[in-house]
């Protein structure tokens, strides 16, 4: 057999074209770099399996559950051309370098490439945390084999998610609604959001009052009074009355009950009386306490903390953050963006310290480098933290001409955080002052009032010169106001014990306790990571999924659950409790970590998960033993005595259950729930209001003289409409159907009669259920109205649509002025309209619904427009429909950019290709 001639070529395969272009710059001659475009193989849909496999143990999941949970992989149809290209290039190469990312997903891509390409040349595995010349040179000196344990962990996770979703999701379809999904992480994330909304629904507000004093040292009183106290005055908040603590928001539980012992609860009358009694009282300083203040810098970014901080400071969604970070990494600006580690390499530490010293001075760096330990539960593969790439960092000013928009903003954030992490502590002092007086007049005479004030003075900014970490909203932010419970602020005037003070103002302030704040993307990511649920690299996709499924929508930055999410979570809690349990889900992540470390076999773990082990039932046992699930009960929430919210096919609605003695056929009272009403806003009072304003569910308008059908007006989810009631066929009518026979002479079973679709039409804006007449209804249901034909014989009709009245001739539509014109417009008038040049969409181009500036990828302006199938986002090149879960008013620039980027990544929609070979199960193979 002839030996293949040496070509001197070396083929390097990475995941993405952008990454391949950057790497090619550093490898030089002899290396050819190509991209696999992500995974080349995956599990197919079971319906796409070969016929001979559909009735085997592979058929349900495309995983052989009876033989070690071996996956049946197929090359994706859209990747077949790429695989052929890679095979052709491999034939011309002497060596193969697999340079996919160093995490589990990247390791799995490398393994799949080995399995499909079947190289006959030496194979090397290399990874690098950043795409720089130095990093690639180091990686070339540390070549290795494919890590089978990492591959096993990724494959186990993939199969686990297939088992979980394919077993539980069908239960949701049957009992709640089609199109829903359950997932190992998404269901738990949804539960967190729903539980927070439940807390808000159960929350009861409590009122409390306190005093805020504006004071000035007595010797400066006259001068302060002249200029309003500017520069000398300070504020202090009431802390004690007669030696007892004054109740504040944190002293109440979520039911509005005061829990602090011996606390004084001030009402409005008491607070105002105390303020009046202290107007002429002698205030003096009772104690001054000063402590040194030290604040340390935050650790360098992990995936999770980057997502959180980008949400707080840049208003990015988690998905936008990861998409922008991916581009920065692939183009050589930052290190790998999927990491749980806060560690920096020695080179990075040196670069950060040098830059801090150069920019801020040698006093701004500590004597020894800072070392950070990861606080994340279940931190996995030891990547480096996210930082600027290279052994020396480029400042934002140095990359300003290369990066623009979101990429520049995210790079700047990463650069600041990294440099600040190696800088000195911020230092200063915090003074806490207690001062008081005894009321001299009125109802409060003789009562002792003690106030507190505190102020922090930064004497050395340290890392704050470069960066300050953001924070999420907490309850006290909204309850106590900006002054804080202790009147916390900046510098206090120099004060000494016993010093006299003048009160410039005493204000009695009322407060209400606030419910726990809703999750934002940032706080949800933080909670998921703290609980060890899922991986930060998957959080962006998880949040997008629960939004696209309609489980969660955004209101500003807050995540608001839908009522359908309540039904899903309730069903999962009651029938699949372990699978949405926070600790159980975190333990699954720990098990995957053990598989990644080679301490456990994935097939054994999957067997225990699915079939059960050691007396614990598996998923299949639980699904098969569910018994009867009361769908009506799962989809019901009691809102008030006698009023229940139900989740129906067309959305949530309120219902008053019928009494036991109600006559048969009596319809219960119902009312639609507005789509924009958050669950915690549907109080008992609001429910009663909606029920009272709903009126009868339908108004009988009369009988259509032509058909004999009853015509009614109804209130629907999308507004009022009229329809006809068509009775079901009677047993006598069904029995009278003609009998059909088989060829053998036996009668066929009677056919189910075709259900006649009732005529339906929306009311005009000028109509209402109370005023619409039978004649109006018959006219509306007669639409569309044919006006006649044009010279070419095309029929012109007029009708009403979602976006108003319009003419239609074939596929050519033109808007008309008002709904009333539908019944008055003539053929001649319609022909005149069609004689005019057509404007876009059949009408004058409407103003955009929203504008979000230029897209960071295309550079073209992003706008939201109204389209035939609803509002959509476009940059003039790429279009994407606005998800139903996102109201236009709450759509952000970040979400718009994210949706456009997702659509671009998917590419054009392709017709399903006929499946050919390429199937196969995983056989262990190492790179040699």
ZIDALIN-V424407 format. One record per residue. N is the residue number from 1. RES is the residue in three letters. SS is DSSP state (H for helix, E for strand, L for the rest). D_FIRST is the distance of its C-alpha to the first C-alpha in Angstrom with 1 decimal. Layout:
((N;RES;SS;D_FIRST) (N;RES;SS;D_FIRST))
This chain:
((1;UNK;L;0.0) (2;UNK;L;3.8) (3;UNK;L;6.5) (4;UNK;L;9.3) (5;UNK;L;12.3) (6;UNK;L;15.4) (7;UNK;L;18.2) (8;UNK;L;20.9) (9;UNK;L;22.0) (10;UNK;E;23.2) (11;UNK;E;24.2) (12;UNK;E;27.5) (13;UNK;E;28.8) (14;UNK;E;32.5) (15;UNK;L;34.8) (16;UNK;L;37.0) (17;UNK;H;36.9) (18;UNK;H;40.0) (19;UNK;H;38.3) (20;UNK;H;35.1) (21;UNK;H;37.3) (22;UNK;H;39.3) (23;UNK;H;36.3) (24;UNK;H;34.6) (25;UNK;H;37.7) (26;UNK;H;37.1) (27;UNK;H;33.3) (28;UNK;L;33.1) (29;UNK;L;30.3) (30;UNK;L;26.7) (31;UNK;E;27.5) (32;UNK;E;27.6) (33;UNK;E;29.9) (34;UNK;E;30.0) (35;UNK;E;32.2) (36;UNK;L;31.4) (37;UNK;L;35.1) (38;UNK;L;35.9) (39;UNK;L;34.6) (40;UNK;L;31.8) (41;UNK;E;32.5) (42;UNK;E;35.7) (43;UNK;E;37.7) (44;UNK;L;38.6) (45;UNK;L;42.1) (46;UNK;H;42.5) (47;UNK;H;43.6) (48;UNK;H;40.2) (49;UNK;L;38.4) (50;UNK;L;36.9) (51;UNK;H;39.6) (52;UNK;H;38.2) (53;UNK;H;38.4) (54;UNK;H;41.9) (55;UNK;L;43.7) (56;UNK;L;41.6) (57;UNK;L;42.1) (58;UNK;L;40.0) (59;UNK;L;42.3) (60;UNK;L;45.1) (61;UNK;L;43.4) (62;UNK;L;39.7) (63;UNK;E;39.5) (64;UNK;E;39.1) (65;UNK;L;42.4) (66;UNK;L;42.0) (67;UNK;L;38.6) (68;UNK;L;38.9) (69;UNK;L;39.6) (70;UNK;E;36.0) (71;UNK;E;36.0) (72;UNK;E;34.4) (73;UNK;E;32.9) (74;UNK;E;32.2) (75;UNK;E;31.0) (76;UNK;L;34.2) (77;UNK;H;34.6) (78;UNK;H;35.5) (79;UNK;H;32.4) (80;UNK;H;29.8) (81;UNK;H;29.7) (82;UNK;H;29.4) (83;UNK;H;26.5) (84;UNK;H;24.7) (85;UNK;H;25.5) (86;UNK;H;24.3) (87;UNK;H;20.9) (88;UNK;H;20.5) (89;UNK;H;21.7) (90;UNK;H;19.4) (91;UNK;H;16.3) (92;UNK;L;17.8) (93;UNK;L;18.7) (94;UNK;L;17.6) (95;UNK;E;20.2) (96;UNK;E;22.4) (97;UNK;E;26.1) (98;UNK;E;28.2) (99;UNK;L;31.7) (100;UNK;L;33.7) (101;UNK;L;37.2) (102;UNK;L;37.8) (103;UNK;L;39.9) (104;UNK;H;39.0) (105;UNK;H;38.4) (106;UNK;H;36.1) (107;UNK;H;34.2) (108;UNK;H;33.8) (109;UNK;H;32.5) (110;UNK;H;29.8) (111;UNK;H;28.9) (112;UNK;H;28.8) (113;UNK;H;26.5) (114;UNK;H;24.0) (115;UNK;H;24.4) (116;UNK;H;23.9) (117;UNK;H;21.4) (118;UNK;L;19.0) (119;UNK;L;17.6) (120;UNK;L;14.3) (121;UNK;L;16.0) (122;UNK;E;19.0) (123;UNK;E;22.1) (124;UNK;E;25.7) (125;UNK;E;29.0) (126;UNK;L;32.0) (127;UNK;L;35.5) (128;UNK;L;38.5) (129;UNK;L;42.1) (130;UNK;E;42.8) (131;UNK;L;41.0) (132;UNK;L;42.1) (133;UNK;H;40.4) (134;UNK;H;41.6) (135;UNK;H;40.5) (136;UNK;H;36.9) (137;UNK;H;36.7) (138;UNK;H;37.9) (139;UNK;H;35.4) (140;UNK;H;32.5) (141;UNK;L;33.8) (142;UNK;L;34.0) (143;UNK;L;30.6) (144;UNK;E;30.2) (145;UNK;L;28.5) (146;UNK;L;29.8) (147;UNK;L;33.1) (148;UNK;H;32.8) (149;UNK;H;36.6) (150;UNK;H;37.4) (151;UNK;H;35.1) (152;UNK;H;36.8) (153;UNK;H;40.2) (154;UNK;H;39.4) (155;UNK;H;38.0) (156;UNK;H;41.1) (157;UNK;H;43.3) (158;UNK;H;41.7) (159;UNK;H;42.1) (160;UNK;H;45.6) (161;UNK;H;46.7) (162;UNK;H;45.4) (163;UNK;H;47.3) (164;UNK;H;50.4) (165;UNK;H;50.6) (166;UNK;H;49.8) (167;UNK;H;52.2) (168;UNK;H;55.2) (169;UNK;H;55.1) (170;UNK;H;55.9) (171;UNK;H;59.1) (172;UNK;H;60.1) (173;UNK;H;59.6) (174;UNK;H;61.8) (175;UNK;H;64.5) (176;UNK;L;64.8) (177;UNK;L;62.9) (178;UNK;L;59.7) (179;UNK;L;57.2) (180;UNK;L;57.8) (181;UNK;L;55.2) (182;UNK;L;55.2) (183;UNK;L;52.8) (184;UNK;L;52.5) (185;UNK;L;53.8) (186;UNK;H;55.4) (187;UNK;H;57.8) (188;UNK;H;58.9) (189;UNK;H;59.4) (190;UNK;H;61.4) (191;UNK;H;63.5) (192;UNK;H;64.3) (193;UNK;H;65.6) (194;UNK;H;67.6) (195;UNK;H;69.1) (196;UNK;H;70.3) (197;UNK;H;71.9) (198;UNK;H;73.5) (199;UNK;H;75.0) (200;UNK;H;76.4) (201;UNK;H;77.8) (202;UNK;H;79.5) (203;UNK;L;80.8) (204;UNK;L;84.5) (205;UNK;L;85.9) (206;UNK;L;88.5) (207;UNK;E;91.0) (208;UNK;E;92.1) (209;UNK;E;94.1) (210;UNK;E;94.3) (211;UNK;E;95.9) (212;UNK;E;94.4) (213;UNK;E;96.7) (214;UNK;E;96.6) (215;UNK;E;98.4) (216;UNK;E;99.3) (217;UNK;E;100.8) (218;UNK;H;104.6) (219;UNK;H;105.4) (220;UNK;H;103.1) (221;UNK;H;104.3) (222;UNK;H;106.5) (223;UNK;H;103.9) (224;UNK;H;101.2) (225;UNK;H;103.5) (226;UNK;H;104.1) (227;UNK;L;100.4) (228;UNK;L;99.3) (229;UNK;L;98.1) (230;UNK;L;95.1) (231;UNK;L;93.5) (232;UNK;L;95.7) (233;UNK;L;95.6) (234;UNK;E;93.1) (235;UNK;E;92.5) (236;UNK;E;92.8) (237;UNK;E;92.3) (238;UNK;E;94.6) (239;UNK;E;93.3) (240;UNK;E;96.2) (241;UNK;E;99.5) (242;UNK;L;102.1) (243;UNK;L;99.4) (244;UNK;E;97.1) (245;UNK;E;93.7) (246;UNK;E;93.6) (247;UNK;L;91.1) (248;UNK;L;88.1) (249;UNK;H;85.2) (250;UNK;H;83.1) (251;UNK;H;86.1) (252;UNK;E;85.6) (253;UNK;L;83.1) (254;UNK;L;81.4) (255;UNK;L;84.3) (256;UNK;L;86.7) (257;UNK;L;88.4) (258;UNK;E;89.5) (259;UNK;L;87.8) (260;UNK;L;89.0) (261;UNK;L;91.9) (262;UNK;L;95.2) (263;UNK;L;93.8) (264;UNK;E;96.3) (265;UNK;L;95.4) (266;UNK;L;97.2) (267;UNK;L;98.1) (268;UNK;H;99.1) (269;UNK;H;102.8) (270;UNK;H;102.4) (271;UNK;H;100.1) (272;UNK;H;102.4) (273;UNK;H;105.4) (274;UNK;H;103.8) (275;UNK;H;102.8) (276;UNK;H;106.4) (277;UNK;H;107.8) (278;UNK;L;105.7) (279;UNK;L;106.7) (280;UNK;L;109.5) (281;UNK;L;108.2) (282;UNK;L;107.6) (283;UNK;E;103.9) (284;UNK;E;102.8) (285;UNK;E;99.7) (286;UNK;E;99.4) (287;UNK;E;96.3) (288;UNK;E;93.6) (289;UNK;E;90.3) (290;UNK;E;87.7) (291;UNK;E;84.2) (292;UNK;E;81.3) (293;UNK;E;78.6) (294;UNK;E;74.9) (295;UNK;E;72.0) (296;UNK;L;68.4) (297;UNK;L;65.6) (298;UNK;L;63.1) (299;UNK;L;59.6) (300;UNK;L;56.7) (301;UNK;E;55.4) (302;UNK;L;53.2) (303;UNK;H;52.0) (304;UNK;H;55.1) (305;UNK;H;57.7) (306;UNK;H;56.2) (307;UNK;H;56.6) (308;UNK;H;60.2) (309;UNK;H;61.3) (310;UNK;H;59.8) (311;UNK;H;61.7) (312;UNK;H;64.9) (313;UNK;H;64.8) (314;UNK;L;62.7) (315;UNK;L;63.4) (316;UNK;L;59.7) (317;UNK;L;58.4) (318;UNK;H;55.7) (319;UNK;H;53.1) (320;UNK;H;54.2) (321;UNK;H;54.0) (322;UNK;H;50.4) (323;UNK;H;49.4) (324;UNK;H;51.0) (325;UNK;H;49.7) (326;UNK;H;46.1) (327;UNK;H;46.5) (328;UNK;H;48.0) (329;UNK;H;45.1) (330;UNK;H;42.4) (331;UNK;L;44.1) (332;UNK;L;44.5) (333;UNK;L;48.3) (334;UNK;E;48.4) (335;UNK;E;46.4) (336;UNK;L;44.7) (337;UNK;L;47.4) (338;UNK;L;46.6) (339;UNK;L;47.9) (340;UNK;L;50.6) (341;UNK;L;50.9) (342;UNK;L;53.9) (343;UNK;L;52.4) (344;UNK;L;51.8) (345;UNK;L;49.4) (346;UNK;H;51.2) (347;UNK;H;50.2) (348;UNK;H;51.8) (349;UNK;H;54.9) (350;UNK;H;55.4) (351;UNK;H;54.9) (352;UNK;H;57.4) (353;UNK;H;60.0) (354;UNK;H;59.7) (355;UNK;H;60.2) (356;UNK;H;63.1) (357;UNK;H;64.8) (358;UNK;H;64.4) (359;UNK;H;65.6) (360;UNK;H;68.3) (361;UNK;L;69.2) (362;UNK;H;68.4) (363;UNK;H;71.0) (364;UNK;H;68.8) (365;UNK;L;66.0) (366;UNK;L;66.5) (367;UNK;L;66.3) (368;UNK;L;63.2) (369;UNK;L;60.3) (370;UNK;L;60.7) (371;UNK;L;58.3) (372;UNK;L;58.0) (373;UNK;L;57.0) (374;UNK;L;55.8) (375;UNK;L;58.5) (376;UNK;L;56.4) (377;UNK;L;56.1) (378;UNK;L;52.6) (379;UNK;L;51.1) (380;UNK;L;47.3) (381;UNK;L;44.4) (382;UNK;L;45.8) (383;UNK;L;45.3) (384;UNK;L;47.7) (385;UNK;L;50.8) (386;UNK;E;50.8) (387;UNK;L;51.8) (388;UNK;E;51.4) (389;UNK;L;48.0) (390;UNK;L;47.6) (391;UNK;L;49.0) (392;UNK;L;52.0) (393;UNK;L;53.5) (394;UNK;L;54.4) (395;UNK;L;57.9) (396;UNK;H;58.7) (397;UNK;H;60.4) (398;UNK;H;57.3) (399;UNK;H;55.2) (400;UNK;L;58.0) (401;UNK;L;56.7) (402;UNK;L;53.2) (403;UNK;L;54.1) (404;UNK;L;56.6) (405;UNK;H;58.4) (406;UNK;H;57.0) (407;UNK;H;54.2) (408;UNK;H;56.7) (409;UNK;H;59.1) (410;UNK;H;56.5) (411;UNK;H;55.1) (412;UNK;H;58.7) (413;UNK;H;59.4) (414;UNK;H;56.3) (415;UNK;H;57.2) (416;UNK;H;60.8) (417;UNK;H;60.0) (418;UNK;H;57.5) (419;UNK;H;59.8) (420;UNK;H;62.8) (421;UNK;H;61.0) (422;UNK;L;61.3) (423;UNK;L;64.9) (424;UNK;L;68.2) (425;UNK;L;70.2) (426;UNK;E;72.8) (427;UNK;E;76.2) (428;UNK;E;79.8) (429;UNK;E;82.6) (430;UNK;E;83.7) (431;UNK;E;87.4) (432;UNK;E;88.8) (433;UNK;E;92.5) (434;UNK;E;94.8) (435;UNK;E;98.0) (436;UNK;E;100.7) (437;UNK;E;104.2) (438;UNK;E;106.7) (439;UNK;L;107.8) (440;UNK;L;111.4) (441;UNK;L;112.3) (442;UNK;L;111.9) (443;UNK;L;110.4) (444;UNK;L;107.9) (445;UNK;L;110.7) (446;UNK;L;110.0) (447;UNK;L;106.3) (448;UNK;E;104.1) (449;UNK;E;100.9) (450;UNK;E;98.2) (451;UNK;E;95.4) (452;UNK;E;92.2) (453;UNK;E;90.3) (454;UNK;E;87.3) (455;UNK;E;85.6) (456;UNK;E;82.6) (457;UNK;E;82.6) (458;UNK;E;79.3) (459;UNK;E;80.1) (460;UNK;E;76.5) (461;UNK;L;73.9) (462;UNK;H;70.8) (463;UNK;H;67.7) (464;UNK;H;70.0) (465;UNK;H;70.0) (466;UNK;L;66.3) (467;UNK;L;66.0) (468;UNK;L;67.8) (469;UNK;L;66.2) (470;UNK;L;67.4) (471;UNK;L;68.6) (472;UNK;L;69.0) (473;UNK;L;72.3) (474;UNK;L;74.3) (475;UNK;H;77.5) (476;UNK;H;79.9) (477;UNK;H;78.8) (478;UNK;H;80.6) (479;UNK;H;83.4) (480;UNK;L;85.0) (481;UNK;L;84.4) (482;UNK;L;83.1) (483;UNK;L;85.7) (484;UNK;L;84.2) (485;UNK;L;86.3) (486;UNK;L;87.5) (487;UNK;L;88.0) (488;UNK;L;85.0) (489;UNK;E;84.6) (490;UNK;L;84.5) (491;UNK;L;87.0) (492;UNK;L;90.3) (493;UNK;L;93.4) (494;UNK;L;94.7) (495;UNK;L;96.5) (496;UNK;L;98.4) (497;UNK;L;99.8) (498;UNK;L;103.2) (499;UNK;L;102.8) (500;UNK;E;104.5) (501;UNK;E;102.7) (502;UNK;E;103.7) (503;UNK;E;102.2) (504;UNK;E;101.6) (505;UNK;E;100.3) (506;UNK;E;99.9) (507;UNK;E;97.8) (508;UNK;E;97.5) (509;UNK;E;94.0) (510;UNK;E;92.8) (511;UNK;E;89.3) (512;UNK;E;87.2) (513;UNK;L;84.4) (514;UNK;L;81.1) (515;UNK;L;78.4) (516;UNK;L;75.1) (517;UNK;L;73.1) (518;UNK;L;70.4) (519;UNK;L;66.8) (520;UNK;E;65.3) (521;UNK;H;61.5) (522;UNK;H;61.9) (523;UNK;H;64.0) (524;UNK;H;61.8) (525;UNK;H;58.7) (526;UNK;H;60.7) (527;UNK;H;61.9) (528;UNK;H;58.4) (529;UNK;H;57.0) (530;UNK;H;60.0) (531;UNK;H;59.7) (532;UNK;L;55.9) (533;UNK;L;55.2) (534;UNK;L;51.8) (535;UNK;L;50.1) (536;UNK;H;51.6) (537;UNK;H;48.4) (538;UNK;H;49.2) (539;UNK;H;52.9) (540;UNK;H;52.8) (541;UNK;H;51.0) (542;UNK;H;53.3) (543;UNK;H;56.4) (544;UNK;H;55.2) (545;UNK;H;54.5) (546;UNK;H;57.9) (547;UNK;H;59.5) (548;UNK;H;57.5) (549;UNK;L;58.3) (550;UNK;L;62.0) (551;UNK;L;62.6) (552;UNK;E;63.6) (553;UNK;E;65.0) (554;UNK;E;66.1) (555;UNK;E;69.7) (556;UNK;L;69.6) (557;UNK;L;67.3) (558;UNK;E;68.3) (559;UNK;E;66.2) (560;UNK;E;68.4) (561;UNK;E;67.2) (562;UNK;L;67.9) (563;UNK;H;69.8) (564;UNK;H;66.6) (565;UNK;H;65.1) (566;UNK;H;68.1) (567;UNK;H;67.4) (568;UNK;H;63.7) (569;UNK;H;64.5) (570;UNK;H;67.3) (571;UNK;H;65.1) (572;UNK;H;62.4) (573;UNK;H;65.0) (574;UNK;H;66.7) (575;UNK;H;63.7) (576;UNK;L;60.7) (577;UNK;H;62.6) (578;UNK;H;59.9) (579;UNK;H;57.3) (580;UNK;H;59.6) (581;UNK;L;61.0) (582;UNK;H;60.4) (583;UNK;H;59.8) (584;UNK;H;57.5) (585;UNK;H;55.4) (586;UNK;H;55.2) (587;UNK;H;54.2) (588;UNK;H;51.2) (589;UNK;H;50.2) (590;UNK;H;50.6) (591;UNK;H;48.4) (592;UNK;H;45.7) (593;UNK;H;46.0) (594;UNK;H;45.6) (595;UNK;H;42.4) (596;UNK;H;41.2) (597;UNK;L;42.1) (598;UNK;L;40.1) (599;UNK;L;43.4) (600;UNK;L;43.2) (601;UNK;L;40.6) (602;UNK;H;40.9) (603;UNK;H;40.6) (604;UNK;H;43.5) (605;UNK;H;45.6) (606;UNK;H;45.0) (607;UNK;H;46.0) (608;UNK;H;49.2) (609;UNK;H;49.9) (610;UNK;H;49.4) (611;UNK;H;50.6) (612;UNK;E;52.8) (613;UNK;E;53.1) (614;UNK;L;55.8) (615;UNK;L;58.5) (616;UNK;E;57.7) (617;UNK;E;57.0) (618;UNK;L;53.8) (619;UNK;H;53.6) (620;UNK;H;53.2) (621;UNK;H;56.2) (622;UNK;H;58.3) (623;UNK;H;57.3) (624;UNK;H;57.9) (625;UNK;L;61.3) (626;UNK;L;62.7) (627;UNK;L;65.5) (628;UNK;L;67.6) (629;UNK;L;67.6) (630;UNK;L;70.7) (631;UNK;H;69.3) (632;UNK;H;72.8) (633;UNK;H;73.5) (634;UNK;H;70.1) (635;UNK;L;70.9) (636;UNK;E;74.5) (637;UNK;E;76.0) (638;UNK;E;79.8) (639;UNK;E;81.1) (640;UNK;E;84.8) (641;UNK;L;87.1) (642;UNK;L;86.8) (643;UNK;E;84.0) (644;UNK;E;80.4) (645;UNK;E;77.4) (646;UNK;E;74.9) (647;UNK;E;71.4) (648;UNK;E;71.1) (649;UNK;L;68.7) (650;UNK;L;70.2) (651;UNK;E;70.8) (652;UNK;E;73.3) (653;UNK;E;76.9) (654;UNK;E;80.0) (655;UNK;E;81.8) (656;UNK;E;85.1) (657;UNK;L;84.5) (658;UNK;L;87.1) (659;UNK;L;89.8) (660;UNK;L;89.7) (661;UNK;L;92.7) (662;UNK;L;91.3) (663;UNK;L;91.7) (664;UNK;L;88.6) (665;UNK;L;86.8) (666;UNK;L;88.1) (667;UNK;L;85.5) (668;UNK;L;85.2) (669;UNK;E;85.9) (670;UNK;E;82.8) (671;UNK;E;82.0) (672;UNK;E;78.9) (673;UNK;L;77.5) (674;UNK;L;76.9) (675;UNK;L;73.2) (676;UNK;L;74.0) (677;UNK;L;76.1) (678;UNK;L;74.3) (679;UNK;H;74.6) (680;UNK;H;76.9) (681;UNK;H;79.2) (682;UNK;L;79.8) (683;UNK;L;82.8) (684;UNK;H;85.4) (685;UNK;H;87.6) (686;UNK;H;85.0) (687;UNK;H;84.2) (688;UNK;H;87.8) (689;UNK;H;88.1) (690;UNK;H;85.1) (691;UNK;H;86.6) (692;UNK;H;90.0) (693;UNK;H;88.7) (694;UNK;H;86.4) (695;UNK;L;89.3) (696;UNK;L;88.6) (697;UNK;L;85.0) (698;UNK;E;86.0) (699;UNK;E;89.1) (700;UNK;E;89.9) (701;UNK;E;90.9) (702;UNK;E;91.9) (703;UNK;E;90.7) (704;UNK;L;88.9) (705;UNK;L;91.3) (706;UNK;L;88.6) (707;UNK;L;86.2) (708;UNK;L;88.5) (709;UNK;L;86.0) (710;UNK;E;87.3) (711;UNK;E;86.3) (712;UNK;E;85.9) (713;UNK;E;85.2) (714;UNK;E;82.9) (715;UNK;E;81.6) (716;UNK;E;77.9) (717;UNK;L;75.3) (718;UNK;L;75.1) (719;UNK;E;78.8) (720;UNK;E;81.5) (721;UNK;E;80.8) (722;UNK;E;82.4) (723;UNK;E;81.0) (724;UNK;E;82.2) (725;UNK;E;82.2) (726;UNK;L;80.8) (727;UNK;L;81.7) (728;UNK;L;79.2) (729;UNK;L;79.8) (730;UNK;L;82.4) (731;UNK;H;81.7) (732;UNK;H;83.9) (733;UNK;H;81.8) (734;UNK;H;78.6) (735;UNK;H;80.1) (736;UNK;L;81.2) (737;UNK;L;77.7) (738;UNK;L;76.9) (739;UNK;L;74.8) (740;UNK;L;71.5) (741;UNK;E;70.1) (742;UNK;L;66.7) (743;UNK;L;66.1) (744;UNK;L;67.2) (745;UNK;L;70.5) (746;UNK;L;70.3) (747;UNK;E;71.4) (748;UNK;L;68.9) (749;UNK;L;69.6) (750;UNK;L;71.7) (751;UNK;L;69.8) (752;UNK;L;70.3) (753;UNK;L;72.4) (754;UNK;L;70.8) (755;UNK;L;72.3) (756;UNK;L;74.3) (757;UNK;L;73.6) (758;UNK;L;76.9) (759;UNK;L;77.8) (760;UNK;E;77.7) (761;UNK;E;78.7) (762;UNK;E;79.2) (763;UNK;L;82.7) (764;UNK;L;83.6) (765;UNK;L;84.1) (766;UNK;L;87.9) (767;UNK;L;88.0) (768;UNK;L;88.1) (769;UNK;L;88.1) (770;UNK;L;91.8) (771;UNK;L;92.7) (772;UNK;L;90.3) (773;UNK;L;92.0) (774;UNK;H;90.9) (775;UNK;H;91.2) (776;UNK;H;89.0) (777;UNK;H;86.4) (778;UNK;H;86.4) (779;UNK;H;86.0) (780;UNK;H;83.1) (781;UNK;H;81.3) (782;UNK;L;81.8) (783;UNK;L;79.4) (784;UNK;L;77.6) (785;UNK;E;80.5) (786;UNK;E;79.8) (787;UNK;E;81.7) (788;UNK;E;81.0) (789;UNK;E;78.6) (790;UNK;L;77.9) (791;UNK;L;78.2) (792;UNK;L;74.6) (793;UNK;L;75.4) (794;UNK;L;73.5) (795;UNK;E;75.3) (796;UNK;E;76.4) (797;UNK;E;76.9) (798;UNK;E;78.2) (799;UNK;E;77.3) (800;UNK;E;77.1) (801;UNK;E;73.8) (802;UNK;L;72.7) (803;UNK;L;73.3) (804;UNK;E;76.6) (805;UNK;E;77.9) (806;UNK;E;75.9) (807;UNK;E;75.8) (808;UNK;E;72.8) (809;UNK;E;71.9) (810;UNK;L;68.6) (811;UNK;L;66.3) (812;UNK;E;68.7) (813;UNK;E;70.8) (814;UNK;E;73.8) (815;UNK;E;75.8) (816;UNK;L;79.6) (817;UNK;L;82.3) (818;UNK;L;83.5) (819;UNK;H;83.1) (820;UNK;H;86.6) (821;UNK;H;85.5) (822;UNK;H;83.2) (823;UNK;H;86.3) (824;UNK;L;88.2) (825;UNK;L;85.6) (826;UNK;L;86.0) (827;UNK;H;83.6) (828;UNK;H;85.1) (829;UNK;H;84.5) (830;UNK;H;80.9) (831;UNK;H;80.4) (832;UNK;H;81.8) (833;UNK;H;79.3) (834;UNK;H;76.4) (835;UNK;H;77.7) (836;UNK;L;77.0) (837;UNK;L;73.7) (838;UNK;L;71.4) (839;UNK;L;70.9) (840;UNK;H;67.8) (841;UNK;H;67.8) (842;UNK;H;70.7) (843;UNK;L;73.1) (844;UNK;L;73.9) (845;UNK;L;71.1) (846;UNK;L;72.2) (847;UNK;L;72.1) (848;UNK;L;69.2) (849;UNK;L;69.8) (850;UNK;E;68.4) (851;UNK;E;66.9) (852;UNK;E;64.6) (853;UNK;E;63.9) (854;UNK;E;60.6) (855;UNK;L;57.3) (856;UNK;L;55.3) (857;UNK;L;52.0) (858;UNK;L;53.3) (859;UNK;L;56.5) (860;UNK;L;58.5) (861;UNK;E;61.6) (862;UNK;E;61.2) (863;UNK;E;63.9) (864;UNK;E;64.6) (865;UNK;E;65.8) (866;UNK;E;67.1) (867;UNK;E;64.9) (868;UNK;L;65.0) (869;UNK;L;63.4) (870;UNK;E;65.0) (871;UNK;E;64.8) (872;UNK;E;61.5) (873;UNK;E;60.2) (874;UNK;E;58.9) (875;UNK;L;58.1) (876;UNK;L;58.1) (877;UNK;L;54.3) (878;UNK;L;53.5) (879;UNK;E;55.8) (880;UNK;E;56.1) (881;UNK;E;58.8) (882;UNK;L;61.0) (883;UNK;L;60.5) (884;UNK;L;63.4) (885;UNK;L;63.9) (886;UNK;L;64.6) (887;UNK;L;68.0) (888;UNK;H;68.2) (889;UNK;H;70.9) (890;UNK;H;68.6) (891;UNK;L;65.4) (892;UNK;L;64.5) (893;UNK;H;62.6) (894;UNK;H;60.0) (895;UNK;H;59.4) (896;UNK;H;59.3) (897;UNK;H;56.6) (898;UNK;H;54.7) (899;UNK;H;54.8) (900;UNK;H;53.7) (901;UNK;H;50.8) (902;UNK;H;49.7) (903;UNK;H;49.9) (904;UNK;H;47.9) (905;UNK;H;45.2) (906;UNK;H;44.9) (907;UNK;L;44.5) (908;UNK;L;45.7) (909;UNK;L;46.1) (910;UNK;L;43.3) (911;UNK;L;43.6) (912;UNK;L;41.8) (913;UNK;L;38.4) (914;UNK;L;37.4) (915;UNK;L;35.2) (916;UNK;L;31.7) (917;UNK;L;29.1) (918;UNK;L;28.2) (919;UNK;L;30.3) (920;UNK;E;29.4) (921;UNK;E;31.0) (922;UNK;L;30.3) (923;UNK;L;28.0) (924;UNK;L;28.4) (925;UNK;L;25.6) (926;UNK;L;25.8) (927;UNK;L;24.4) (928;UNK;L;22.3))
